Structure formats: C-alpha cells, structure tokens
Amino acid sequence: QDDELKYSLRRLVEGLGATREAARPGFCLALAQVLQAFEEIPMCSVLEQIKEKHNLEKVKKKLVRNAAFGNFFGVMALFQSGRLVKDQKALLESIQLLQQLAHHQAHLRDLPRKTLIDIMSEVPETVFEEILFGILQSDLASAFTSPENLHLLLVAIQKFPGVLKPKNLKKLFGSPTVVNEENIPRLVELLQSAAKSEKKDKKLPGVVFDLLQVSLKEGAFELFWNEGVENGLLKEKSGPVSYMCYRLLGSAFPLLSLDQLQMVLKGKVMQHYGQHVVTTQLPDRFKFAPEMEGYIDEFLNSCDDPERQLAVVIGFSTLTNQGYPVFSSSSRVVRHLQPVALQKYVDWLKDMFLRPDFDCCLDFSSNRQKQNQENVKTTQHKIARLRKWIIHRLANIIESPVKKEESLVMDISRFCFFHAFFETKKKTSQIQEANVLPSEPLDEQAHSVAENYFFGLLQTLNTLAVLGDTAKAAALREKHIHGVTADGKLWIFLLVEYANKLLSSEHITSVKPFTEEQRDAWERTLQSVKNLQKKENKSDSAKVVAFQQLLLLMAIHLFKNPSETMDVLSDLLNCTERAFSKEPKKKKTDNMEPGWVEVMVEILLSLLAQPSLLIRRISKSVFVRICPNLTKRGLQLILDVLDPYQEQNEESAVVVMEESDKKIKSAQDMDEEGSEDSSDEGDTEEENDSGDEEKNEEVDDDFRSQLMNVLQAGNALVCGGDESDEELDDEAMMALDKNISALFAEQQKRIQAKKDEKDRMRKEKILQRDFKIKVLDLIEAFLTKQSENPLVFDIIEPLLRVIEQCMSSDSDKQEVEFLQKTANIFKNSLCRTKQYCKRVDALQEDLHAFVERLVKKACKHTDSSVALYYFSASLYLLKVLKGNTSDKSSTTPTPLPEKQINTIPQACQLLSTGCLDMERVSVIYQQALTKFLTKRNSALTSSMFHDLFTRFPIMCKPLVDTLVKSITAGARQHQQVR
C-alpha cells in the first residue's frame, strides 16, 4: 500500500505541470483529496517533491511555463487540503515559493499574489505575527508599488489589526494610515492600474473595495471619496475607470451611514453616472444602468433601516437630466422598501409634483442639449418633464409587488385622478388633494399626461389582487377575485365616489366641465349603480357585477371624452333598466325592438374597437358574464362582423371620408393602437401598388390623346415631319409649355388621387381585420364558457367561411394572424372540447342534415387543408349526436357475449349510437369514402378517415365493405392487392 501511495503521489505531482491546461486543476484537486484523506503523509515531503520535480532553475526554457504552473498548483493543492495552516514549516516554505512565483508574471500573472492573500486570510493572528509577518514585511512595505501588494496590505490590516497597528504601519512605509493626503495621488494611480487590468471581468477589483473598507475604518472616507475618487479617478476620462467608480458607488451603499450616503448621492460620481445613462442610448453601447439597478436592489433588500432606504431611492430620483430623472420610473426596486419608507417616498413624490424643487436635484444637461438649449421657458420644460416621471412612478408603485396597504393605493389613485381631470380654485382641508396648491399650475399637456397614466393605473387596479392580511381578504384571494378591496368594493367604484365628491365641491373645478346633459347622465349612472348594488347578493350576481363594472368605467370615461362617451353611456343605461326591469317577458317577433342582450352586444362591439386596453378587457369580462343570457340574435350580431362576404354598410367597423381624410368612429369604432401597429405592414403592398400605377401611366390612352391635342393646338406636331421646331416663336413655345405643364399637373393629381384611394382602402381593410381579430375573443369566450349551449352550432359555418376565405386571400402578416387565431379557436375551443350540448333531441334532423352538408363540402373542395376543417366539424357533430340519448327508439347495437363484456368494459359505450341515425350517417360517409378511393384529385385524405374510425369504431362495420371492395377490385391495377 505504501508503494501504491508513493506511486500515486509521484504521478499526481508530475501532472501538476501537465502540458494540457485543463488537466492541471484536476491533478491539483486529486492531490488535495489524497493529502486530506492520508494525514500521515508529511506536507513538507510533498512540497519538496513538487520543488524537485518542477525546479524552475534546472528546467529547459521552453518548459518554464509548465514548471511555474506545477509549483503554483502544488501550493494550491496543499492549501486546499486544509492542512497547510496547521504545518508552520510547510506554510513558511509555501509562502516563500509563492513569492518566487510572483516574479513569473508573464505566465502566472497575479495568481500567486491572490493565492497568498487567500492563505493569509485563513491563518490565525498568532501564526501571522510569529511566522508570516517577517517574510511578508518587504511585500507589505512596498504596498504602494503595485495593486497586488496594496491589496495584501489592506487584507492584512483588516484581518490582523492587532499586528498592523498605526505605529507598525509607520515603520513599514512612513505613515500610520493608508488613506491620507500624502498617499492619495499614489493610491489613485494604483486604482487606475487595477481598473484597466480587470476591465474584461466587468467587476469591482478586490483592492478597491478593501481600500474603501480601510478608509471607513480609519475615519478617512470623506477624504478618500472626495480627493481619491471624485477629484482623482474621475478626472481620467477612461471607460474602465468610470465603470469602476460606478461599481464602487453601488458596492458602498451597505457600508455607509445616512450622512455618508447623502454625500455620495449628491457627488460627482452620481452626476457622471447620469451623463453615462443619457449618452448611451444607442443599442451597441455598453449600458451600466441595469448593473446599477442590481446594486440598488441588493442594498434595499438587505437594508432594514427605512431612512437609509429612503435616502438611496430619493437620491436616484433627484438625479435629473433637464428635470427628468435618469432612474427608470418603472424600476422594480421599490418592492423592497419598508412600509414606512414607501409611505415617505410617496409623500415626497407628491410634494415634488406639486412644488418642484430643483435645488435638491442633481440636474445636468448633455453637451448636445446645451448646444440646442433655448433659454425660453426652461424651468417650465423641466417641471413638465419631472411631473411626467413622477406621475408614472406613482402609478407604477401600485403595479409593483411591494407590500402596500389599501389606504396607500387609494391615496395614489386619488392623487393621479385629481390632477388628471381637476384643478383647485381655492385650498380646502376637506379634500386632501386640494389642501396644497401647485407652485406652478398644471397646463393642458400635464393634465393629458396624468390622464394617460391614470387609465394605465385603472387597468392595474382592475387586475389587482385583494390586499390585506385579514381572513376575508385571504378568502377572496383564494377565489382569484381581482379588482376589489378587502370588503368587496370595486376600486373603480371608490374612484367614482371620489369623483362625485369633487364635482360637488365649490372649491374644485373640472378641466373639462360637464354640460347639463352630461351631468344628468352622471347622476343617472350613479343611481343605476346603487340600484345594482342592492341586487348584488341576489340571483344572477354575475350579470349585476358585469353591468356595474361597465357603467362605472363609462362614468370615468366621461371625464376623458364626454361627447363620445355620452351615446354609449345613454344606451348602456337604457339597456340596464330593461335588463333588470320586473316587467313580464313577451314573446319576441322580428319587428320588435332588440332585447337588452342584443343592445349590450352592440355596445360591447363598439367598445372593443376603442384604443383603451382597459375598455377592451372589461368588455370581454362583461361578455363572459352575460354569455348565459345570449340570444340567437345577439350571437348573430357578433357573427355578422366576421362574415367575409358581407358588404360594407353604414354599421361597418370603419368609415373613411375622402374629403377630410379623417376616420370617423361609428358604433364599432376603430382601434387606434391597431392602426398604429399595423400601419407599417402594408408598406410592401403600397410599393407594389405604386409600381402598378407606373405601369398604368404608360398605357393611359386618355392622357395620350389629351397630350396629342395640346401639341397639335400649338403646332408642335406637323404631319409632313419636314419642318423643324424653329417655326415656333418664343411666345408660342411659352404658351405650349404652359399648356403641357398644366396637363401633366392634372395627370399627376389623378395619379395621386388613385394612390390615395388605394391607400385609404388598404388602411380601412387593415382596421376592419384588426377589429375582427378582437371580435374572435368574444367567440372564443362563448365557446369556452357556454360549450353546452345549442347556439354553438350556429358558430360552425361562419368560422369555416372565415377559414376558407383567408386560405384563398392575401398572405400578409395580419391575415395570417387572423387565420391562425380562427383555426385555433375552431380546433381547440370547438372540435376538441370535452363538453358539448346535451339537449339536441329536437335538433336531430337539423344536425344530421348539417353533417351531410359539411361532408359534401369537404368532398367538393379542392384544397385538402380547408376540407380537413369541414370534415373535423362533421366529426364534432357526430360526437354530439352519439353522446346524446334520444327519447325515441334508436338503433340498438347487437349485444355482446357476457365474457366479452367483462374483458372489454367500454364496449357498450363505444357501440352506443345515442341520437345518431346510423343508416343515414353511414350513407354519407360511404359516399365520401368511395370518392376518396376512386377520385385521383380528391381533397379528402387517409388521416381524415383514420380519425373517423379511431374516434367512432361504430362506423367501421358499415364502411368495411367499401374498403374491402376497393382493396380487392381497385379501379387501377396498382391499387389492387395481389
């Protein structure tokens, strides 16, 4: 065993200097494990083996690198074994060997110094004082010659304060402290060198962070920061040095006191960082902002002091570029704020919004901004930029996952709502938001910005989980109820109540005052909501909540677009009264006015076209709640939107007027977002259109004849062709030029008019298609929530028509999206659903005829991909018919033997026919199968029938004869089986 151990040691020691670089760490780790397992092996003997095998003096010149690494990894193995610190002699010799290896920087770089620091960090203070201090004294004394030696000194000062006392430091390098005015210039040079040596690693050099800690220990942090960092390092305009300063700033947060934090957050490093953020907007530039946000996030997460948290957040919020903070207004770091700090931060933001104080801000301008800067209204420009950032920051705090109270959420919501739609005429203590007057009144743009962010905030409130730690709040969260407070009230209802209070105050004025008609509509809406709340606990509560939510949303929108909202709100109020009236229901006739469900569907369709995401989402949620009440006429209103063959009429989604080139929003209004998103999609089409126009120009006979007439009138064309242009005098030539110019101008106008017409039609088509994509959401919601409703059968053919039309039309991006969404809804929400209508006894004849119609269309189609959808729809109807039980006698399957029933428990279920007329259905699919097997160009495929036989084994027996006949007596020889 001793021989094997010696052999293993010898092989491992040899491997430490292996030529393959990847092998050296492996041999090092193995040797460390052996030394750790066999403690009887003397450390000194192993070290001697290493020195002897990798002797730097005797080795050949080309193997010096391998030998240097062999020695280095040998010391590393001894250290990793955990026994080196216990053996003082081996420790001393290892330190000496590392000092020798430090001279081979060409090969080992700073690895020996780093290892020396690691070893020194592990040894006890007594061992350092007795053994290491003597041999390291020269290195410690030359600390200001290299970053590595300085790092060694800094680690020793922090690790062994009892040994490296001020008097010992004075003996080493002449001063009792490291950070002082005399040493600052040299320290700056060493830190600059360290920054450049580690620029590829993109991390803070260890020597820099240790110097920061020593400066704090020596009470010289202000000197180090002001003279060493701001007036020293930052003066060298170097990327690595600047990034090192930013990293030092971020790393220093946990170590600094409140006063020190406030000092560095108002210093030159912060301003320098702000300029970096503003000037690195190009995509190929290195951006430090995400890394700085990581430092802030880590500090706020680990800090328990609300005051220090608040100082850092406010410090970055007051680093402004012409009034606009460079700190992201949507930053998620606020989620770590303590409740006290969060409340104070919100109060500070509100106060800065009302009374902007740029004296507390660290404001700067980039060089380009200074060149383009106009002195006119500079302060107003800064205030507008600051207020825009603050209102977004406040709205984003509600969206952030920070722990917050309902009172804080309501406080922010009220503040944003007030400054979006109201102004204070006179201070009043009755309303918190009117208790302080803005130092600079808000202009129209500021109100508009606040308005936009408020509706984003309203969307957040609509999806906000219930806040609070009460049992009632926890119960609501378990039910996944959103948009309500812990006591069950809608957030939007609380805002409407607040708005009503503001409207009733004589000290407050609205930015867009209501007319008498609009105020009446507002009062009616509030009364209607109160009436609905009384019925909320009764039956059909889903319908009550749906109407209540939509009424409140429209009431809020009265402040944004009073004139446009009035029509929708009026219809909605009438619809609400009819939906909840106690009058007995009358049988409807075609000439009767539409019921409340139809009116509601029309309202929802018009709201779906709005640019507001909140309106569209609430419209969809409301539709989900009224789905059980949907009638055939109401469903048909939705399907009419999707009908690809329906001609455009007055109720179309978009009307475009040629005279003004303005899109007028009708009952189904256009979606501005959709038009913007898809405006670029037609560029290629437009180019192609313009190319076609150029071709048309060449063959325009009318223009050619007009040109001939002008030339002949000016005697420019002569039949003989012998006369030259000299016969025309100057006046005639000028008149001819004028006539030709006028003719070409008219032609150009006609060409432009054609282009404008095509562009108008293209944009109109894009808007209509975008609206249809949104309407598909309603279809999907209905199929998901009401899969057992017989109205589902009315959706099948309209969806098939959409798919068929899209397959044969243009393949632009929006059309493909429309097709994919329709196909996904058809397959997943309709054909593959596990729930289906169970009340089809009265519809048997219609459904069988429907199956026949679908299969025949699949057979007639030339496109297999379209035929597949028709065939799949027929299989869905088969599933419905088979899964229903008929009151009449239906064909009963032949009873199976008892033994077979026991072995196949599902046999009876598989062979059950339900409402299915087997004879009729068999004929339908037999004809389809015959066409598939005999027609060369049939659109049907084998996978369709494979699906039929797999899902409905009962269809195998009626169709097997057709299959066998085709196999044994095929129409063509190659189809026959021999």
N, C-alpha and C positions, 0 to 999 in steps of 0.2 A: 504493500500500500504506500510505503514511503517513496518507493521508486516511481510509482504512478503519479504521486503528488508532485514530486520533483519534475517529472516529465511535463505534467500539466502546467506547472509554473513556468518552465522554460519556454514552452510553446506560447503561452499567453504573453510572456514578456517580449518574445520575438514579434508577436502580432501587433504589439502597440505601435510599432513603426512600419506597419504594412504599407505597401505602395498604394493599395486601393484605399481611398479616403473614407469610404463608407464603412470599411471593416474596422478601422481603429477604435471608434466608440464602442463597438461590440466587444472587442478584446478587453477594453478598459472596464466595461461593466462586468464581464465574466471574471476578470481578476479581482475586482472589488467583492464579488459574491463569494469567491473562494477564500479570500482573506477574512471575510466576515464569518464564514462557516468554520474555518480551521484557525482558531485563535492561537494555536501553538506555533504557527508559522511566525518567525521573528520579522517585524516590519523592516528593521534595518537591513537584514539579509536580502529581502526582496528589493529594497531600494538600491543596494549595491549591485544586484543583478541587473537592474534597469540601467544604472550608470555604466556598467561594464559593457552591456550589450549595445547600448546606444551612445557610445562615447563620442562626444562632439569633436574632440581633438584628433582622434585616430581615424574617424570615418572619412571616406572619399568625398570629394567636393560635391559630386552630383547627388550624394545620398544625405547631405547635411539636413535637408528639409525633413526627410523621413526620421532621421535621428532626433531632430528637435521635437517633432511630434511624439516620438516614442518616449522621450523624457517627460514631456508635458502630460500625456495620458497616463504615464506611470504614477506621477504625483496625484493626478485626479483619481486614479483607482485607490490609492492609499487613503485619500481624503473621503471618498465615497464609502469605503468600508466601515467608517465610523471609529476606527482605532487609532488614527493618526494623532488626534488631540491628546490621547492618553499616553502616547510614547513620546517623551520630550526630545530624546535624541533624534528619532526619525523626523519629528516635527521641525527641529532645527535644521537638519540636513535638507529637508524638502523645501523649506523657505529659502535656503541658500541656493538650491538648484533652480527655483523659480526666479530668483534674482539674476542668475546667469542666463536663463532663457529669455528674460526681458530684453536682452541685447539683440535677439534674433527677431526684430520686428518685421523684417521682410517676409518671414514665414509665419510667425505666430501672432503678429500684430499686438493687440493689447490683452490677449488671453492670459498670459502669466500674471499680469497685474490684477485682472479681475478675479482670478483664482486665489491670488494672495489675499485680496480683500475678503473673499468668501471664507477662507480658512481663518483669517483674523477675527471675523465676526463670530466664529464658533468657539474660540478659546476663552477660558476664564481670565479674569483680570490679573490674577496672581501669575499665571503662566505667561501672559503678555509682558508683565513687568519684569519677571525673572529671566525669561529666555528671548522673547521676540523683540522687546524694546531696544536691546543692544544692537542686534543685527539689522534692525529696520531704522535705526537712528539716522543714518545717512539719507535713506529714502524720504524719511519724514522731514529732515532738514531742507531737502531740495524740493519741497512741495510746490513751490511757485515756478518750477521749471517745466512741468508737463501736467496735463489734466489728470493723468493716471496717478502721479504722485500726490497731487492735491486731493484726489478722491480718497487715497489711502489715509491721508492725514485727517480728513473730515470724518471718515468712518471711525478712526481710532479715537478722535475727540468725543464722539457720541457714545462709543462703546466703552471706553475706559477713561471717564472723566477724572477718576482719582489719580491716574498716572499722568495724563497730559493736562496738568494744571497750568494756569497762566504763567507761573514762573518757569516751568519746564518748556513751555512754548517759546518764551523769550530766549531761553538758552538755545533752542533749536534754530529759530530764524529771526530773532531780534525783536519780536513784538509779542505781547501777552495775548493778543487776539488775532484771529484770522481776518475778520472784516473790520477794517479801519481805513481812514482816508489815505494812508500811505500805501496800503496794499490794493486799493480799488483798481487802479489802472492795470496792474498785472493780472488781477482776477478777471477783469473784462477780457483781456487777451486770451487767457486760458479758456474762458467760457465760449468765446467765439470759435476757438480751435475745436472745442468739444462739439459745438453745434454743427460744424462743417464735416467732422469725422463721422457723425451719426445721422446725416441728413437722409440717407436711404432707409433707415429704420423707421423714420417718422414717429419717434417717441422722444420723451424728455430724457437727456443724458442723466445718469445717476449722480454725477458730480454736481450738477446744477441743483438738483433737489436737495442733496445733502448740504450744499452751501447755504441754501435757503433755511434749512433747519438749524444750522450752526449760527447763522445771523440772528435768528429768533432767540436762540439760547444765550447769545452774547448781548442781546438787547440792542443790536445794531441793524434791525430790519429796515427802518426808515432810510438809513444811510445806504444800505445795500440796494434798496429799491430805487431810490431817487438818483443816486450817483452811479451805481453799478448797472442798473437795468435801463432806466429811462434816459439818463444823460450819457450812458456808456454804450450798451449793446444796441439800442435803437438807432444810434447815430450812423451805424454801418448799415446801409440800405442793402441788406442781403436777405434773400428768402429764407434760408435755413435758420439764420439768427432771429429773424422776425417770428417765425413759427415757434422757435424755442421760447421766445418771450411769451407768446400766447399760451403755450403749454405750461410754462411756469406760473402764469397768472391763474389758469384753471386748476393746477395742482395745489396752489397756495391757499385756496378758499378754506379747506377744512382746518388749516393751521392758524389762521389769522383771527384776531379779536375783532369786535364790531368796529372800533375806530380804525384799525388797520384795513379792514375790508372797505370801508368808506373811502379811505385814502387811495387805495389801488384802483377802485372803481371810478375814480374821477381823474385818473392819471393819464399819462401819455400812451401807455401800453393799450389802454381801452380805446383811446382815440385812433391809434394806429390800427387796431383790430377793426374798428368800424370802417375805416377807409378801405381796408382789405376786403371786407364784405361787400361794400358798394362797388368796388372796381373789379371784382372777379365774377361778373355776371355771365361772361361768355362760357359756353359749355366745355371748352377744352382747358380752362384754367383750373388750378388746384383751389378747392374751396375748404377753408378751415372751419366754417360755421358749424357743420354737423359735429365736428370733434369738440368744439367749444360747448355746444349744447349737451354733449355727453358729460363733460366736466361739471356743468351746472346741474344736470340731472342727478349725477352721482353725489354731489355735495348736498343738494336738497333732500335726497333720500336718506343720507346718513346723519344729517344735522337735526338735532332736537330743539334747537334754540330758535323760536319764531322770529326774534329780532334780527338774527344773522341771516335767516332765510329771506326775510323781507328786504334786508339791505342789498342782497345779491340780485333779487328779482327787480327791485326798483332801479338798481344800478344799471342793469342792462336795458331796462325800459326807458331810461333817460339818456342812453347813447343814441343820439338822433342825427340823421342826415337831412338838413334843412327841415327840421321838425318831425320827420318820420323816423321812428326807432328802427334800428337795423335788426333788433331782436324780433324773431318771427311772431306775428300776432296769433298764430295757430300752434305755437310751441306747446308740447305736452308736459313740460317740466313742472307746470303748476300743480300737477296731480300729487306731488309730494309735499305740498305746503300744509303746515299745521292749520287747523280751523281758525285760530287767532290770526295767523299771518295772512291767510287767504282773505279774511274779512277786512283786515287793514289794507291789503293790496287793492281790493275792490273799492274801498273808500278813497284811496289815493288816486285810482284811475278816474273815478267820478269827479273828484275835485280838480284834477288836471284837465278834464274835459270842459268843466265849467270855467275854470280860471287857469288857463295855460301859463305855466311859469317856466320860461326858457332859461332863467338864471340858474335853476337847479339841474338843467340838462347839459350834457356834454355834446354840444352841437358842432357839426363840421360840414364842410362842402368839398366835393371833389374838385380837381383842377378844371375839368370841363364845366362843371356847374358854376364855378367862379367866373369863367370866361363868358358864359351865357346868362349870368345873373342880371336881372333887372331890379333896380332899387325900388321900383313902384310896387307897393303892396307886398313887400317881402314878408312882413310879420303876419299878414292875413293868410299868405300862402303857407307859411309854417304851421299856423293854427289849424288850417283846414287839413293838412297832412297828418298832424298829430291827432286830431279828433277822429279822423277816419281809422287810424290804427287803434285808438282806444275803444271805439265802439265795436270793432271786430274782436279785440282782445276780450272785452266783457262778454260778448255773445259766445265766444269760444270757451270761456270758463264753464259755462253751463254744459257744453258738449263734452268737456274734458272729464275723465273718470275720477276726478278729485272728489273726496268725501265732502259733501256740502249739505247744508240744511235747506229746507223748503223756503225759509224766510229769505235766504241769500238769493236763491233762484228767482223768487218773486221780486226781490229788490232790483236785481239786474234787469229783469223783463220789463218792469215798470219804467225804469230809467231809459231803456232803449226805446220803448213805445212812446214815452212822453216827448223825447227830443226828436222823434221821427215825425210826429203829427201835431205837436202842440208847442205853444210859447207862453211864457209867463208875462202877464201885463203888470202884475203887482205881487210882491212877495206875500206868501201866506203860509202860516205854520200848519194849516190843516192838511196840506199836501206836501209830502216830503220833497218831491222833485221841484216844487215851486218855492222852496224855502231859501234858495240861493239863486240869485240872478247871474247869468253868464257875464263874465267881464267883457267878452266880445260876442255880440249877438250872432246866432247861427244864421247863415244865409241859406238860399234855396238849395244850393249844392250840398251843404252839410245835412239838411233835412232829408234830401234824396238818398245820401249815403247811409244815414241812420235807418231810413225806411227799408232799403235793400237788405241790410244786415238784420233788421228786426224780423223780416219774414224768414230769413235763414234760421234765426233763433226760434221762431214759431214752429218751424219744421222739427227742430231739436226737441222742443217741448212736447210735440205730438208723439214722438217716439221715446220719450224719457221714461226710464223705469221708475217705479214708485220709490220715493226717498224715505228715509227714517228707519229706526230700529224697533218700532212698535210691532206687536203681533199682527195688527190689521194690515200694516204695510207689507210685512213678510208674506201674509196670505195672498195679497194682491200680486206680489211678485211671483209667487208660485203659479198663479193663474196666467202669468205672462201678460198682464194688463199694463198698457202704456198710456202715457199722456194724461194721467190723473194724479192728484195729490193723495196723501195717506188717508184722507177722509172721503175719497171717491169723487171729488170735484174735478172737472176738466180744467187744465191750466188755461185754456183759451177762454173758458167761461169767467175765470177770475180776472183776466185781462179785459174782457168786455165790461165787467162790473166796474173795473177801474176807469175805463174809458167813459162810461156813463157818469161817473163821479166828476171827471174832468169837464165833461160837457155841461154839467150842472153848475160849475163854479164860475162866478163872475170875474175871478182874478186870472182865469186861464182863457186863452183864445186858440182856436184851431188854425193850423196852417192853411187848410182848405175848408173854410166854413161850410156847413151843411145848408142847403136850401130847406124850405118848409116841407117840401115833398120828401126829401132825403131824411129829415129829422122824424117825420111821421113813420117812414119805413124803419128807421132805427128803433122807435118806440114799439112798433108792431112786432119787430123781431124779438126784442127783449120780452115782451108779453108772451109771445109764442113759445119762447124757450122756457119761461116759468111754467106755462101750462104743460109743456112736455115733461118737465122735471117732476110734476105731480103724478104723471103716469109711468114714471121710470120703473117703479117697483112692481108694476102690474104686468100682465102678459104682453108678449111681443116687445120685450125691452130692447132687443137688438134694433128694431125699426125706430124706436124712440131715440136711442143714442145716435143713430145714423142721421136723423133729421136734425137733432140738436147740434151735432158737430158741424153739419153743413151750414145751418143757419148762423152759428157763431162765426164761422170762417167768412161767410159773405158779409156779416156785420163788420168784421175787422177790415175787409177789403173796401168797405165804403170810404174809409179814410184815404185809401190809396187811389182808387179810380171811382169816384162817386157816380159819375154819369154812366159808365159802362156796367157797374155792378147793380144799378137800380133795376134794370129789366130782369136780370137773373133772380135778384132777391124778391122782386114782386111775384114772379112765377113760383118761386120756392115757397113763399108764404101762403099763396093760394093753394098750392099742392099740399102743404102741411095741414091746412084747415080741412081739405077734402079727405086726406088720408086718415085723419083722426076724428072725423065727424061721426055722430051717432045715428045718422040717417040710415034707414034700411037700404041694402044694396039692390039696385034694379038691374034687370037683365039688359045687357048692352046690345045695341044694334049698330050697324056700320055707320049710321048717320049721327049717332050720339057723340058728344064731346069726349075726348080721351080721358081715361081714368087717371088717378093720381100716380100710378106706377108709370104709365106712359109719359106723363109730364115730367116725372122725376128722371126717367131715362133720357129725355131730351135735354134736361138741364145738365145731367152728368156728361152727356156727349159734348155739350158746349164747353163745359169746364175742362174736359180732357184736352181741349185744344189750347188751353191757357199756357203761357210760358212758365208759370209757377209750378215747381215740382211739388210743393206742399199741396196745392189745389188738386193736382192730378192724383196724388197718393190718397188724399182724403176722399176724392171722388170714387176711387177704386174700392176703398174700405167701406164707403157708404153703399156702393153697389152690392158688395158681398153681403151686407146686412139685409138688403131688400130683395135678394135673389129668391127667397121662398115665395114672395108675392108677385114675381114677374109673370106677366101675361104674354100670350102669343103676339099680340100687337106690340107690346114693349120690346120683345125679343126681335121682332121684325124690323123695328127702328134701328137696332144695332146691326142686323144683318144687311140692311139696305146700304149702310156705309161701306161694307166690304164687297158689295156686288160689283164685279168688274165691268159688267155690261150695262149698268145703269147710266143713262145720260145725265150730264150735269144740269141741275136746275137751280131754282132760287135758294134751295136749302143746302146747297153743296158746301163742302168744308171751307172753301176759299173763293172769294170773288175778287178779281183783279180788274181795276178800272184803267183803261188805256189813257184817259185824259190826264189823270194826275199821277199815274204810276204808283198809287198807294194801295196797299192791300187792306180792304175793309173787312173787319172782323164781324161775321154774322153769327147765327145761332151755334154753328160749330166753328169756333174761332181758330185761326192759325196759331201754331206754336212757334214763338219767335226763336226759342232755343233750337228747335228742329231745323228752322230755316237757316240759322247761322251755321249749325253743324254740317248741314248737307249742301251749303252753298258752293263749296269747292268741288263737290262730287261731279258736277256737270261740266267742268272745265273742258274735258276732253270732247264731250258732246258738242260744246259750243265751238271748239276749234273745227270739228268736223262739219258743223253747220256752216261756219264761215267759209270752209273750203267749198262746200256745195254752192254757196252763194256766188263765189268767184266763178264757178263753172257756169252757173245760170247767167251771170253777167255776159259771158261770151256769146250766148245764144239768144239774147234778148232782142227779138225781131222788132218790137215796138220802138225800142230805143234806137236801133239801127236805122229804121225808116225816118224817125224824127231827125236824126243827125244828117241823113241824106238831104232832107228837105231844107235844113238850115244852110248846108253847104251850097245847095243849088240856088237858094234865095240870094246868097252872097256871091254868086258867080264863081265859086271856088271849084265847081265841077263842070267841065265842058265835055260834050260828047266826043268831039274830034280828038281831043287829047294832045293837039299840037301846040296849043297856046301855053305859055308859061305863067307863073304867078306874078310876073311883072305887070300884067294888065290891070291888077287891083291896086288902086291908090291907097294911101295911108289911112284915110278916113274909112274906106270900105273895109280895109283889113281890121281896123279897130272895132268897127261895128260887128264884123264877123266873129272876132274873138269874144266880144261881149255876149253874143247870142250863144256861141258854143259853151262858154263858161256857165251861162245860166242853165243851159240844157244839162250839162254834166252835174251841176249843183242839184237840180231836181232829181236826176237819176240817183245821185248819192243819197238824197233824202229817202227815196223809195227803197233803196237797198237797206238803209239803216232802219227804216220802219219795219221791213220784213224781219231783220235781225232782232229788233226789239220784240216783235210779236212772237217769234220763236222762243226768245229768252223768257218772255212772260209765260208762255205755255209750259216751258220746261220747269220754271220755278213753281208754277201752280201744280204741276204734276208731282213735284218733289214734296210740296206741302200736303197734298192730298194723301200721298203714300205714307208720309210720316204720321199723319193723323190715323190712317188705317192700322198702322203698326201699334199705336196706342190703344185703339179700339179692340185689338186682339186680346189685350189684357183682360177686358171685360168678358170676352168669350171664354178665355181660359179659367177665369174665376167662376163663371157659371158652371162650366163642365166639372170643375173640382168640387164645388160646394153643393151642386144640385145634379149629381150624376144619375140619380134615380128619377129625375123629372122627365115626363114624356116629351117635353119641349126639346130635349136633347136631339131627338130625331130630326127636328127642323133645322138643325145646325149642320148636318152632314153634307147635304148637297151644296150649300153656299161655300163651305170650306173647300170642297172638291173643285168648285168652279174657280176659286181663287188660285188653288194649286195648278189647275190646268192652264189658266190664263198666264200665270207667272212663268210656267215652264216654256211657253211659246213667245214670251216677250223679251225685252232687253235684259241683258245680264249685268247691269250696273250694280254697284255695291248695295244701294238701298233696296233695289228689287230683290237681290239675293237674300238680304236680311229679312225682308217681308216673307219671302217664300220659305226660308228656313224656320221662321217662327210659326208660320201657319202649319207647316208639315209637322213640327214638333208637337204642337197642340193637338193636331189630328191623331198622331200616333200615340202619344203618351197620355193625354188627358181624355181621349175618346176611345180609341180602339183597344188600348191595353188596360183600361181601368177595370178594377175588380168589382166595382159597384155599378149596377145598371138598373134600369126601370123594371119593376116587378109587377106593374099593373098594365099589361098590354093585351088583356083578353079582348077588349073592344077594338083593338087596333090590329088584330091578327091579319085580316085581309089586306090592309094598307101596307103592313110591314112585309108580307110575302110579295106583294107587287113591287115594293121598294127593292127587295133583294133581287128580283128578276130584272128590274131596271138597271141596277148597279152592275150586275154581271154582264148584261148585254152591252153596256157602255164600255166595260173593261174589254170585252171581245172585239168591239168595233175600233177601239183605239189603236193607233199605230205606234205610240210611244209606250214602251214597257214600264217605264218609271211612273207614268201617270196611271196606267192600267192597274198597277200594284195598289195604288191608293183606293181605287174603286173596288177592287177585289177584297182588300182589307176591310172596307166599310161593309161589304156584304157578309163577311165572316163575323163582324161585330153584331150585325142584326141576327145572324144565326145563333150567336151566343145568347142574345136577349130572348129570342123565341124559345130556344131549348131550355133556358133557365126558368121560364115561367110555367105555371101549371094552368091548364085550361079547365073551365067548368064543364065543357062539352067532352064527349068521349074522344080520345085521341088514339092514335095507333100505338098499341102496346107491343113492346118487344117480346120476342119468343123467350119464355122463361128458361133460365139456365139450370142445369142439374145442381142439386144441393151441394155436391162435392166441389164443383167448380166455383160456386158462390163463396164457399168457405175459403178457397185458395185465392180468389180474386175479390176482395171485399167491395171494390169500387165498380164492379162490372155493371151492376144495376144502374148506378148513377151515370156511367158512361153511355149506356144504351138507352137512357131515358130520352124521350122526344119532347116533353113539355108541350108547348103550343105549336110545335113545328109540324107543318104538313109535309111529311116525308115524301109522299108521292110527287107533290108539286116541286119541292126543292130539288129532288133527285133529277127530275127532268131538266131543270135549269142548269145544274152543274154538269149533267151528262152532255148537254149540247155544248157547253163551254169546253169540256174535256175533249170532245170529238173535234172541235175546231182547233184546239191546241195540237192534237195528234195528227191532223190531216193538212192544216194550212201551213205553208212554209214560212210566211211572214206574220205569224200570229204574235200579238203583243203579250199574250199570256206566257208564263214561264213555269218550269217544273217546280220551282220553290213555292209558287202560289198553291199548287195542288198538294204539295208536300205539307204545307201549313194546314190546309183543309183536312187532310187525312189524320194528321197528328192531333189537331185540336178537337176534331169531331170524328172519332172512329166509327160512329154510326153511319157515316157516309161511305164507308169503304165497300160494304156489300152491294149497294145499288150501282156503284160505279166500277166494280171489279170486272164485270163482263166487257165493258167498253175498253178497259185496259188490256185485257187478255186478247180481245179481238184484234187490237192494234199490234200487239206483240206477235201473234201467230200469222196474221194476214195483213201485213203492212201495205200501204199503197205503193211503196217503192221497195225494191229488193233489199237495199241496205238497212231498211227498218225492220226486216223480218228476222226472227231468231231461228237459227238452224239447230 
